[in-house]
């Protein structure tokens, strides 16, 4: 959930600031970009150099850099972040947040932020329980900011009680869970197929196609980023998922892909079949490499099981099945026939006649046709953008 997220990390003057080193490491490890903003008092507890080294970005403390006179633009920082995490959030900074005070760079960034704001308080027990702090926390939450509650344990004063900042691991887990809970496909399990299939001729040779799997992997990543639990059945391909949560199942042949799809299909809400599955496979597969003999080699083929049609026949009420049609002629007519004959809810049409569409490239140009034969045509886009367009159509169907 934090992969490729731009995270502003605000650090206040608190002994808990020492935990920010571990917090930065965990956020970076989760795939996030981290921009640290500190109050001047926070630098007494941990150095900007430490946090800059871990985040691989400069750390900002003041409105401008005295040596160069360069302005550290709080407005740009507020617009840059996908989320703003203030941890530790001191009682002093929370009082400023609650009342709109802005006497340092961190609070200026807070007032400029357009993204969700999370805050993890850290202070002594009596300070945390004080009526003014309780009121400030409630007021900050009323602005839509999200509290990451402090834990109970030994405090810097030597007392034992509530007020210690949540541990870095707990904060990261909280962020991931909260972000995921707000995504449109959370709780939805979706099956995606990608790549080619290889149909063996002998131990060395096979019948295959030019599919790289890029489109299917882009769809799986987009679905996962939107909160779905994704099962990706992938034929032979060098592609890798960008989203760690995608469950990848590797297969080789059309028969392998059919078996994997039939295993997972009953438990999913939707299935997007973007794989380029072989239509034919050799009847007999040689045990040994076939030696060259003469000028010709005859290989007898048989039809593979039509996976998409098989799943269409097994579709349960409420399930959504999406297919692809890569065509070279009579494109719309062929796509509509496939949509109807295989009991699909959507067909994604792309034509090899369109420049930039088809196998191996990083772009695609599609038309989406639904069961009512409504057509939506898209311009040439990157496959990541096309994947998001397909996800948007899927979300519409799920919500309808």
C-alpha positions as CSV (number, residue, x, y, z in Angstrom):
1,X,0.0,0.0,0.0
2,X,2.9,2.4,0.5
3,X,4.8,1.5,-2.7
4,X,5.5,4.6,-4.8
5,X,3.8,6.8,-2.2
6,X,5.3,10.2,-1.6
7,X,5.4,10.5,2.2
8,X,6.1,13.7,4.1
9,X,7.5,12.8,7.5
10,X,7.3,15.5,10.1
11,X,9.5,15.1,13.2
12,X,9.0,17.1,16.4
13,X,11.1,17.8,19.4
14,X,10.6,14.6,21.5
15,X,12.8,11.9,22.8
16,X,10.8,9.6,20.6
17,X,12.4,11.3,17.6
18,X,15.2,8.6,17.8
19,X,12.6,6.1,16.5
20,X,12.3,8.2,13.3
21,X,15.5,6.5,11.9
22,X,13.8,3.1,12.0
23,X,10.6,4.6,10.7
24,X,12.3,6.1,7.7
25,X,14.0,2.8,6.9
26,X,10.7,0.9,7.1
27,X,8.9,3.4,4.8
28,X,11.7,3.3,2.3
29,X,11.8,-0.5,2.5
30,X,8.0,-0.5,1.7
31,X,8.8,1.3,-1.5
32,X,7.9,4.9,-0.4
33,X,9.7,8.2,-1.2
34,X,10.2,9.9,2.1
35,X,10.7,13.7,2.6
36,X,11.7,14.6,6.1
37,X,10.7,17.9,7.7
38,X,11.9,18.6,11.2
39,X,11.3,21.3,13.8
40,X,14.4,23.0,15.0
41,X,13.9,21.3,18.4
42,X,13.8,17.8,16.8
43,X,17.5,18.3,15.7
44,X,18.5,18.1,19.3
45,X,17.4,14.4,19.4
46,X,18.4,13.1,16.0
47,X,20.5,14.7,13.3
48,X,19.3,15.7,9.9
49,X,22.3,14.0,8.4
50,X,21.1,10.6,9.8
51,X,17.7,11.0,8.3
52,X,19.0,12.4,5.0
53,X,21.2,9.4,4.6
54,X,18.4,7.0,5.3
55,X,15.8,8.8,3.1
56,X,18.3,9.7,0.4
57,X,16.8,13.2,0.2
58,X,17.7,16.5,1.9
59,X,16.1,17.1,5.2
60,X,14.4,20.5,5.7
61,X,14.3,22.4,9.0
62,X,14.1,26.1,8.2
63,X,12.2,28.2,5.7
64,X,15.4,28.9,3.9
65,X,19.0,27.6,3.7
66,X,21.2,30.2,5.3
67,X,24.3,29.3,3.3
68,X,22.6,29.8,0.0
69,X,19.5,31.8,0.8
70,X,17.4,29.2,-1.0
71,X,13.7,29.1,0.0
72,X,12.4,25.8,1.1
73,X,8.9,26.1,-0.4
74,X,6.4,24.8,2.1
75,X,3.5,25.1,-0.4
76,X,5.3,22.8,-2.9
77,X,6.1,20.3,-0.2
78,X,2.4,20.3,0.9
79,X,1.4,19.6,-2.7
80,X,4.1,17.0,-3.3
81,X,3.0,14.5,-0.6
82,X,0.5,11.7,-1.0
83,X,0.3,11.6,2.8
84,X,1.8,13.6,5.7
85,X,2.8,11.7,8.8
86,X,3.9,13.6,11.9
87,X,5.7,11.2,14.2
88,X,6.5,12.0,16.9
89,X,3.9,14.7,17.3
90,X,4.7,16.7,20.4
91,X,2.1,18.4,22.6
92,X,3.5,21.7,21.4
93,X,3.1,20.9,17.7
94,X,-0.4,19.5,18.2
95,X,-1.4,22.7,20.0
96,X,-0.2,24.6,16.9
97,X,-2.0,22.2,14.5
98,X,-5.2,22.6,16.5
99,X,-5.1,26.4,16.4
100,X,-3.5,27.2,13.1
101,X,-0.2,28.5,14.5
102,X,2.6,28.6,12.0
103,X,6.0,29.5,13.4
104,X,8.1,26.9,11.8
105,X,8.5,25.0,8.5
106,X,6.8,21.9,9.7
107,X,3.6,23.6,10.7
108,X,3.7,25.7,7.5
109,X,3.8,22.4,5.5
110,X,0.9,21.1,7.6
111,X,-1.3,24.1,6.8
112,X,-0.3,23.8,3.1
113,X,-0.9,20.0,2.8
114,X,-3.6,18.8,0.5
115,X,-3.1,15.1,1.3
116,X,-4.3,13.0,4.2
117,X,-2.5,13.8,7.5
118,X,-1.7,11.2,10.2
119,X,-0.2,12.1,13.6
120,X,1.4,9.9,16.2
121,X,1.6,11.7,19.6
122,X,4.5,11.2,22.0
123,X,4.7,12.8,25.5
124,X,4.5,12.0,29.2
125,X,1.4,10.5,30.7
126,X,0.3,13.7,32.5
127,X,0.7,15.8,29.3
128,X,-1.2,13.3,27.3
129,X,-4.1,13.2,29.8
130,X,-4.2,17.0,30.2
131,X,-7.5,18.6,29.3
132,X,-5.9,20.9,26.8
133,X,-4.2,18.1,25.0
134,X,-7.3,16.0,24.9
135,X,-9.2,19.0,23.4
136,X,-6.4,19.6,20.8
137,X,-6.4,16.0,19.7
138,X,-10.2,16.0,19.3
139,X,-10.0,19.3,17.3
140,X,-7.2,18.0,15.0
141,X,-9.3,14.9,14.3
142,X,-12.3,17.0,13.5
143,X,-10.2,18.4,10.6
144,X,-10.1,14.9,9.1
145,X,-6.6,14.2,10.4
146,X,-6.0,10.6,11.6
147,X,-4.7,9.8,15.0
148,X,-2.3,6.9,15.5
149,X,-2.8,6.3,19.2
150,X,0.2,6.2,21.6
151,X,1.0,3.1,23.4
152,X,1.4,2.3,27.1
153,X,4.7,1.5,28.6
154,X,7.8,3.0,30.3
155,X,8.1,6.8,29.6
156,X,11.2,9.0,29.4
157,X,10.2,10.5,32.8
158,X,10.5,7.0,34.4
159,X,6.7,6.8,34.8
160,X,4.7,4.0,33.3
161,X,1.6,4.7,31.3
162,X,0.0,5.9,28.1
163,X,1.9,8.5,25.9
164,X,4.8,6.7,24.2
165,X,4.8,7.0,20.5
166,X,3.6,3.9,18.6
167,X,6.5,1.7,17.4
168,X,7.7,2.3,13.8
169,X,6.4,-1.2,12.8
170,X,3.0,-0.4,14.2
171,X,2.8,3.0,12.4
172,X,3.7,1.4,9.1
173,X,1.1,-1.4,9.6
174,X,-1.5,1.3,10.6
175,X,-0.8,3.4,7.5
176,X,-1.1,0.4,5.2
177,X,-4.3,-0.9,6.7
178,X,-5.9,2.6,6.7
179,X,-5.0,3.3,3.1
180,X,-6.2,-0.1,2.0
181,X,-9.5,0.3,3.8
182,X,-10.4,3.3,1.7
183,X,-9.6,1.8,-1.7
184,X,-12.4,0.9,-4.1
185,X,-11.5,-2.8,-4.6
186,X,-10.7,-3.7,-1.0
187,X,-12.0,-7.2,-0.1
188,X,-12.4,-8.1,-3.8
189,X,-10.5,-11.2,-5.0
190,X,-9.6,-11.0,-8.7
191,X,-8.0,-13.4,-11.1
192,X,-5.8,-12.2,-13.9
193,X,-4.0,-14.1,-16.6
194,X,-0.9,-12.8,-18.5
195,X,1.7,-13.7,-21.0
196,X,1.9,-16.5,-23.6
197,X,1.7,-20.2,-23.3
198,X,4.4,-22.6,-24.6
199,X,3.2,-25.8,-26.2
200,X,6.0,-28.3,-26.2
201,X,7.1,-30.1,-29.4
202,X,10.1,-31.8,-27.8
203,X,12.3,-31.1,-24.7
204,X,13.9,-28.2,-26.6
205,X,11.3,-26.6,-28.9
206,X,7.8,-25.2,-28.4
207,X,5.0,-23.4,-30.2
208,X,4.4,-20.0,-28.7
209,X,3.6,-16.4,-29.5
210,X,5.0,-12.9,-29.1
211,X,3.1,-11.9,-25.9
212,X,5.4,-10.3,-23.3
213,X,2.8,-10.3,-20.5
214,X,3.2,-6.5,-20.0
215,X,-0.5,-5.8,-20.3
216,X,-1.6,-8.5,-17.9
217,X,1.0,-7.5,-15.3
218,X,0.0,-3.9,-15.6
219,X,-3.6,-4.9,-14.9
220,X,-2.6,-7.0,-11.9
221,X,-0.6,-4.2,-10.5
222,X,-3.3,-1.6,-11.0
223,X,-5.9,-3.9,-9.3
224,X,-3.6,-4.5,-6.4
225,X,-3.0,-0.8,-6.0
226,X,-6.7,-0.3,-5.8
227,X,-7.0,-2.7,-2.9
228,X,-7.9,-6.0,-4.6
229,X,-6.5,-9.4,-3.7
230,X,-4.9,-10.4,-7.0
231,X,-4.0,-13.9,-8.2
232,X,-1.9,-13.6,-11.4
233,X,-1.6,-16.7,-13.5
234,X,1.4,-16.0,-15.7
235,X,2.7,-17.9,-18.7
236,X,6.5,-17.9,-19.5
237,X,7.6,-14.2,-19.2
238,X,10.4,-12.1,-17.8
239,X,7.9,-9.6,-16.4
240,X,7.8,-8.9,-12.6
241,X,5.0,-7.5,-10.5
242,X,5.5,-4.0,-9.1
243,X,3.1,-4.7,-6.3
244,X,4.4,-7.1,-3.7
245,X,1.0,-8.3,-2.7
246,X,0.2,-9.9,-6.1
247,X,0.0,-13.7,-5.8
248,X,1.8,-15.0,-8.8
249,X,1.2,-18.5,-10.2
250,X,3.6,-19.6,-12.9
251,X,2.4,-21.9,-15.7
252,X,3.8,-23.0,-19.1
253,X,1.2,-24.6,-21.3
254,X,-2.5,-23.9,-22.1
255,X,-3.4,-27.0,-20.1
256,X,-1.4,-25.6,-17.1
257,X,-3.2,-22.3,-17.4
258,X,-6.6,-24.0,-17.6
259,X,-5.9,-26.0,-14.4
260,X,-4.8,-22.9,-12.5
261,X,-7.8,-20.9,-13.6
262,X,-10.2,-23.6,-12.7
263,X,-8.6,-23.9,-9.3
264,X,-9.0,-20.2,-8.4
265,X,-12.0,-19.1,-10.5
266,X,-14.7,-20.3,-8.1
267,X,-13.4,-18.0,-5.3
268,X,-13.0,-14.7,-7.2
269,X,-15.3,-11.8,-7.9
270,X,-13.8,-11.1,-11.3
271,X,-11.5,-12.6,-13.8
272,X,-9.6,-10.7,-16.5
273,X,-8.1,-13.0,-19.2
274,X,-5.4,-11.1,-20.9
275,X,-3.1,-14.0,-21.6
276,X,-2.4,-15.0,-25.2
277,X,-3.3,-18.7,-24.9
278,X,-2.3,-21.0,-27.7
279,X,-5.2,-22.3,-29.8
280,X,-3.4,-25.5,-30.8
281,X,-0.9,-27.9,-29.2
282,X,1.0,-30.9,-30.6
283,X,-0.8,-34.2,-30.3
284,X,2.5,-36.0,-29.7
285,X,5.4,-34.5,-27.7
286,X,8.8,-36.2,-28.5
287,X,10.7,-37.5,-25.5
288,X,14.0,-36.6,-27.1
289,X,15.1,-33.6,-29.2
290,X,13.9,-34.1,-32.8
291,X,16.9,-34.3,-35.1
292,X,16.8,-32.6,-38.4
293,X,15.8,-35.0,-41.2
294,X,15.1,-33.7,-44.7
295,X,13.6,-30.4,-45.6
296,X,10.2,-30.7,-44.0
297,X,8.8,-31.6,-40.5
298,X,5.2,-32.3,-40.1
299,X,3.7,-31.7,-36.6
300,X,0.1,-32.8,-36.0
301,X,-1.8,-30.4,-33.8
302,X,-5.0,-30.5,-31.8
303,X,-7.1,-27.7,-30.4
304,X,-6.5,-26.6,-26.8
305,X,-9.4,-26.3,-24.4
306,X,-10.9,-22.8,-24.8
307,X,-10.2,-21.4,-21.3
308,X,-12.3,-18.3,-21.7
309,X,-15.3,-20.2,-22.9
310,X,-14.9,-22.8,-20.2
311,X,-14.9,-20.1,-17.5
312,X,-17.9,-18.4,-19.2
313,X,-19.8,-21.7,-18.8
314,X,-18.8,-21.9,-15.1
315,X,-19.6,-18.3,-14.3
316,X,-21.7,-17.9,-11.1
317,X,-24.2,-15.2,-10.4
318,X,-22.4,-11.9,-9.6
319,X,-19.1,-13.0,-11.1
320,X,-17.5,-10.8,-13.8
321,X,-15.6,-12.2,-16.7
322,X,-13.4,-10.0,-19.0
323,X,-11.7,-11.2,-22.2
324,X,-9.3,-9.7,-24.7
325,X,-9.6,-9.7,-28.5
326,X,-6.5,-9.0,-30.5
327,X,-7.6,-8.7,-34.1
328,X,-6.2,-7.9,-37.5
329,X,-9.5,-7.7,-39.5
330,X,-13.2,-7.2,-38.9
331,X,-12.2,-6.2,-35.4
332,X,-15.5,-5.1,-33.8
333,X,-17.5,-7.9,-35.4
334,X,-15.1,-10.5,-34.1
335,X,-14.9,-9.0,-30.7
336,X,-18.6,-8.8,-30.3
337,X,-18.9,-12.5,-31.4
338,X,-16.4,-13.5,-28.8
339,X,-18.2,-11.4,-26.1
340,X,-21.5,-13.2,-26.8
341,X,-20.3,-16.7,-27.5
342,X,-18.1,-16.9,-24.4
343,X,-20.5,-15.3,-21.9
344,X,-18.3,-12.3,-21.1
345,X,-19.2,-9.1,-19.4
346,X,-16.6,-7.0,-21.1
347,X,-14.3,-7.5,-24.1
348,X,-11.1,-5.5,-24.5
349,X,-10.5,-5.0,-28.2
350,X,-7.1,-4.0,-29.6
351,X,-6.0,-4.2,-33.2
352,X,-2.6,-4.9,-34.7
353,X,-3.6,-2.3,-37.3
354,X,-3.3,0.5,-34.7
355,X,0.2,1.8,-34.4
356,X,1.6,1.3,-30.9
357,X,-0.9,-1.5,-30.0
358,X,-0.2,-5.2,-29.6
359,X,2.6,-7.4,-28.2
360,X,5.8,-6.4,-26.5
361,X,5.4,-2.6,-26.6
362,X,4.8,-0.3,-23.7
363,X,1.6,1.3,-25.2
364,X,-1.8,0.0,-26.2
365,X,-4.9,1.4,-27.9
366,X,-8.2,-0.3,-26.8
367,X,-11.9,-0.2,-27.2
368,X,-14.1,-1.7,-24.4
369,X,-17.4,-3.3,-25.3
370,X,-19.9,-4.3,-22.6
371,X,-22.8,-6.8,-22.7
372,X,-25.2,-4.2,-23.9
373,X,-22.7,-3.5,-26.8
374,X,-21.9,0.0,-25.5
375,X,-18.5,0.9,-26.8
376,X,-15.8,3.1,-25.2
377,X,-12.8,4.1,-27.3
378,X,-9.6,5.2,-25.8
379,X,-6.6,7.0,-27.3
380,X,-3.1,5.4,-27.4
381,X,-1.8,5.3,-23.9
382,X,0.9,3.5,-21.9
383,X,-0.1,0.1,-20.7
384,X,-0.2,1.3,-17.1
385,X,-2.8,3.9,-18.1
386,X,-4.7,1.4,-20.1
387,X,-4.8,-0.9,-17.1
388,X,-6.3,1.8,-15.0
389,X,-9.0,2.5,-17.6
390,X,-9.9,-1.2,-17.5
391,X,-10.0,-1.2,-13.7
392,X,-12.3,1.8,-13.8
393,X,-14.7,-0.1,-16.0
394,X,-14.5,-3.1,-13.7
395,X,-15.2,-1.0,-10.7
396,X,-18.3,0.4,-12.4
397,X,-19.6,-3.2,-13.0
398,X,-18.8,-4.3,-9.4
399,X,-20.7,-1.3,-8.0
400,X,-23.7,-1.7,-10.4
